[in-house]
């Protein structure tokens, strides 16, 4: 039969049933957005704070360490001769 479609009996009663638990049409019935967005969809107040954005390539160290043969620079000092007594 051309154009025939199978029918699921449970869809007769549930397909066009109104959602009685949905309250989106009532103002104030849903919580506010967790992260408010400003113009163009960007989060507000994060761009104005210095250091709030990650800068992964900003810090580069010149330190090179060989874990098998480390070279430690230990603190050192130059010893002064003790003062000669006056008497």
Secondary structure, DSSP 8 states (H G I E B T S, - for coil): -TT-----TTHHHHTT---TT--TTSTTSS---SS-B-GGG-BTTSSSSTT-S--TTS--------SSS------------------
